[in-house]
């Protein structure tokens, strides 16, 4: 199998699996228990908290709260803030957010909140002047992604956060799910209040994530119960998954292969655009403002679902958009928001390279595409 769908999920790294193994077998204590088995489990949780904090450049490990996934983190950040601030029910988000943010905001609009949607241009980029104009005294929270999951387009988080701080009393939430592990992140030097993380996007297991909550920002507990996570999210901690998340965070900090990933992506992208005159890049052509692993390319006049299925039959895994919407036959909402013409958008394929891909896999993918798309 050639796996080029690393924005959907990643394989659990061997080092991560080994870090988890002991807490699935011998070290099975409850981290809230006072005996030695509980203390070992608690130590593992706090070690992982420190590792995630270091990966994100957080000021202190106490700013990290473990969750079950990025969607939970997004929901807690936005919904929790609005629950605690009922007079500030104006939300600003972008048209190209992940479903975890976009669908939540649509739901909140149905129950009395007001949402201002920021548009993007044909390259998937924001005009930050639109944000300035949208801010008002009752704005409670601004939520944008750091990196788009379908196109890889990076938003100017430092500039956006600065505008929010300089022109409002709103807090700034960033969905960082696709960015973590792919680009450097240093939250103590960014004007970000809340930051969502999902472990399975950077070689941790599915079912674990985190929410960074800047010191001084208050959220109500997402789950009420026994008071775990300093009362912020009750429920017995999933120690094996959390230990795996911490080890994956350390792998991110230690990884020195980003240029190899970028080189493989660049070669795949360049060859496709050169070989097929009907191939069109979706998202900014400026690779400095796009994730180094992601290419979203449309084969105009072709059916992307058919191309994906043919590649799958050849043992190559790619996607036509967000994995959370993979069963939909509709054109990607992200590409619609970018005003990509229908005949272009319906032929879109997302290629997302990862640390375990090799040059030979790019060769095989290009050969398969030539057979599939040229016929």
ZAMARGU-4260 file (C-alpha; in steps of 0.2 Angstrom, whole numbers, plus 5000, padded with zeros to 4 digits):
<rodrens>
0) 5000/5000/5000 | 5006/5018/4996 | 4998/5029/5008 | 4996/5048/5003 | 4982/5053/5014
5) 4991/5059/5029 | 4980/5073/5032 | 4966/5061/5035 | 4975/5051/5048 | 4993/5044/5051
10) 5000/5027/5056 | 5004/5025/5074 | 5023/5027/5075 | 5032/5012/5082 | 5039/5023/5096
15) 5022/5028/5100 | 5015/5011/5101 | 5029/5005/5112 | 5026/5020/5124 | 5008/5015/5125
20) 5011/4996/5127 | 5016/4996/5145 | 5000/5006/5150 | 4989/4993/5141 | 4997/4978/5150
25) 5008/4980/5166 | 5005/4998/5171 | 4986/4999/5172 | 4983/5010/5187 | 4970/5024/5188
30) 4980/5040/5188 | 4968/5047/5202 | 4972/5032/5214 | 4984/5036/5228 | 4994/5020/5228
35) 5010/5016/5218 | 5001/5010/5202 | 4991/5026/5202 | 5006/5036/5204 | 5015/5028/5189
40) 5000/5032/5179 | 4999/5050/5185 | 5017/5052/5181 | 5014/5046/5163 | 5000/5059/5161
45) 5010/5073/5167 | 5025/5068/5157 | 5014/5068/5141 | 5007/5085/5146 | 5024/5092/5147
50) 5029/5085/5130 | 5014/5092/5122 | 5017/5109/5130 | 5035/5109/5123 | 5029/5104/5106
55) 5017/5118/5105 | 5028/5131/5113 | 5016/5133/5127 | 5022/5144/5142 | 5017/5130/5155
60) 5011/5112/5155 | 4996/5117/5165 | 4989/5126/5149 | 4987/5109/5141 | 4971/5099/5144
65) 4968/5082/5136 | 4953/5078/5126 | 4947/5064/5115 | 4950/5072/5098 | 4951/5089/5089
70) 4932/5090/5086 | 4930/5089/5105 | 4943/5103/5107 | 4935/5114/5095 | 4918/5112/5102
75) 4924/5115/5120 | 4934/5130/5115 | 4919/5139/5105 | 4904/5132/5114 | 4912/5133/5132
80) 4917/5151/5129 | 4899/5156/5124 | 4891/5147/5138 | 4902/5157/5150 | 4899/5173/5141
85) 4880/5174/5137 | 4881/5192/5132 | 4894/5190/5119 | 4886/5179/5107 | 4894/5185/5090
90) 4906/5173/5082 | 4918/5176/5068 | 4924/5161/5058 | 4929/5157/5040 | 4920/5148/5026
95) 4933/5135/5024 | 4934/5129/5042 | 4933/5110/5046 | 4916/5103/5049 | 4920/5103/5068
100) 4920/5122/5068 | 4908/5125/5053 | 4894/5114/5058 | 4895/5119/5077 | 4894/5138/5072
105) 4879/5134/5061 | 4871/5125/5075 | 4875/5140/5087 | 4867/5151/5074 | 4851/5141/5075
110) 4850/5143/5094 | 4852/5162/5095 | 4871/5166/5091 | 4876/5177/5076 | 4890/5171/5065
115) 4900/5182/5053 | 4908/5171/5040 | 4924/5177/5032 | 4926/5174/5014 | 4942/5167/5005
120) 4948/5171/4988 | 4952/5159/4973 | 4968/5154/4982 | 4959/5150/4998 | 4967/5165/5007
125) 4959/5178/5019 | 4958/5197/5017 | 4962/5202/5035 | 4953/5219/5032 | 4937/5209/5032
130) 4941/5203/5050 | 4944/5221/5055 | 4927/5226/5048 | 4918/5211/5056 | 4924/5214/5074
135) 4912/5223/5086 | 4909/5225/5104 | 4898/5210/5106 | 4910/5198/5097 | 4915/5184/5109
140) 4926/5173/5099 | 4935/5173/5083 | 4939/5155/5076 | 4951/5151/5062 | 4961/5136/5057
145) 4980/5137/5056 | 4981/5126/5040 | 4967/5121/5029 | 4964/5102/5029 | 4960/5101/5011
150) 4971/5113/5002 | 4985/5116/5015 | 4983/5135/5014 | 4991/5143/5029 | 4982/5158/5038
155) 4992/5172/5045 | 4989/5168/5063 | 5000/5181/5070 | 4992/5195/5060 | 4974/5188/5064
160) 4978/5187/5082 | 4985/5204/5083 | 4970/5211/5075 | 4958/5203/5087 | 4968/5209/5102
165) 4970/5227/5095 | 4953/5230/5090 | 4941/5219/5101 | 4939/5211/5118 | 4936/5194/5109
170) 4947/5179/5112 | 4955/5170/5098 | 4953/5151/5095 | 4964/5142/5082 | 4960/5125/5075
175) 4978/5119/5074 | 4974/5101/5070 | 4982/5100/5052 | 4997/5111/5057 | 5004/5101/5071
180) 5018/5090/5066 | 5020/5099/5049 | 5026/5117/5053 | 5034/5124/5069 | 5022/5131/5082
185) 5027/5143/5096 | 5011/5148/5106 | 5019/5158/5119 | 5024/5170/5105 | 5008/5170/5096
190) 4992/5180/5101 | 4982/5164/5102 | 4970/5160/5117 | 4964/5143/5113 | 4972/5130/5101
195) 4965/5113/5096 | 4976/5097/5093 | 4972/5080/5087 | 4984/5066/5090 | 4980/5055/5075
200) 4986/5068/5063 | 5004/5066/5069 | 5007/5048/5073 | 4998/5046/5089 | 4982/5035/5091
205) 4965/5040/5086 | 4954/5045/5101 | 4966/5057/5110 | 4968/5076/5108 | 4972/5092/5118
210) 4966/5109/5120 | 4978/5123/5124 | 4970/5136/5136 | 4981/5151/5138 | 4984/5155/5157
215) 4970/5167/5162 | 4957/5161/5149 | 4942/5153/5158 | 4931/5139/5151 | 4918/5130/5160
220) 4921/5111/5162 | 4917/5101/5146 | 4913/5086/5156 | 4907/5087/5174 | 4911/5072/5186
225) 4926/5068/5196 | 4936/5083/5193 | 4950/5076/5183 | 4961/5088/5173 | 4960/5101/5187
230) 4941/5101/5186 | 4942/5106/5168 | 4937/5089/5160 | 4931/5075/5171 | 4932/5056/5167
235) 4946/5044/5170 | 4961/5049/5159 | 4965/5037/5144 | 4982/5034/5150 | 4988/5023/5136
240) 4982/5036/5123 | 4989/5051/5132 | 5006/5042/5134 | 5006/5039/5115 | 5001/5058/5112
245) 5016/5063/5123 | 5028/5052/5114 | 5021/5058/5097 | 5024/5076/5102 | 5042/5071/5106
250) 5044/5064/5089 | 5038/5080/5081 | 5051/5090/5091 | 5065/5078/5086 | 5059/5076/5068
255) 5072/5082/5055 | 5064/5076/5039 | 5053/5091/5034 | 5063/5095/5019 | 5062/5077/5013
260) 5043/5078/5015 | 5043/5094/5006 | 5054/5088/4992 | 5042/5073/4989 | 5027/5084/4989
265) 5035/5096/4977 | 5040/5083/4965 | 5023/5075/4965 | 5014/5091/4962 | 5026/5098/4949
270) 5025/5081/4939 | 5006/5081/4939 | 5004/5099/4933 | 5017/5096/4920 | 5010/5080/4913
275) 4992/5084/4913 | 4987/5100/4904 | 4970/5099/4912 | 4977/5098/4930 | 4974/5113/4941
280) 4981/5117/4958 | 4968/5122/4971 | 4975/5134/4984 | 4989/5146/4983 | 5004/5142/4972
285) 5015/5151/4985 | 5022/5136/4994 | 5028/5147/5008 | 5010/5149/5013 | 5005/5131/5011
290) 5008/5116/5021 | 5024/5107/5015 | 5015/5090/5013 | 4999/5095/5004 | 4994/5096/4986
295) 4975/5098/4981 | 4975/5096/4962 | 4959/5095/4951 | 4959/5085/4935 | 4946/5096/4926
300) 4932/5087/4917 | 4936/5071/4927 | 4927/5063/4942 | 4938/5064/4957 | 4929/5050/4965
305) 4932/5039/4950 | 4951/5043/4951 | 4952/5040/4969 | 4943/5023/4967 | 4955/5018/4953
310) 4970/5023/4963 | 4963/5013/4978 | 4962/4998/4966 | 4981/5001/4962 | 4985/5001/4981
315) 4987/5020/4982 | 4977/5029/4996 | 4972/5047/4992 | 4956/5058/4996 | 4944/5069/4987
320) 4943/5081/5002 | 4940/5080/5021 | 4940/5062/5028 | 4925/5068/5039 | 4915/5070/5023
325) 4922/5056/5013 | 4905/5048/5009 | 4897/5064/5002 | 4895/5065/4983 | 4894/5084/4984
330) 4908/5095/4978 | 4920/5100/4993 | 4913/5115/5003 | 4930/5122/5004 | 4932/5122/4985
335) 4915/5130/4983 | 4920/5143/4996 | 4935/5147/4985 | 4923/5149/4969 | 4932/5134/4960
340) 4921/5130/4945 | 4911/5114/4947 | 4919/5105/4932 | 4936/5109/4941 | 4931/5105/4959
345) 4922/5088/4955 | 4939/5082/4949 | 4949/5087/4965 | 4961/5075/4973 | 4971/5078/4989
350) 4988/5071/4991 | 4996/5072/5008 | 5013/5066/5010 | 5021/5060/5027 | 5037/5055/5035
355) 5035/5037/5030 | 5034/5040/5011 | 5048/5036/4999 | 5053/5043/4982 | 5049/5026/4974
360) 5031/5028/4980 | 5030/5045/4971 | 5036/5036/4955 | 5023/5023/4957 | 5009/5036/4960
365) 5014/5046/4945 | 5014/5030/4934 | 4997/5025/4940 | 4990/5042/4937 | 4996/5042/4920
370) 4987/5026/4916 | 4971/5031/4925 | 4969/5049/4920 | 4975/5048/4902 | 4962/5035/4897
</rodrens>
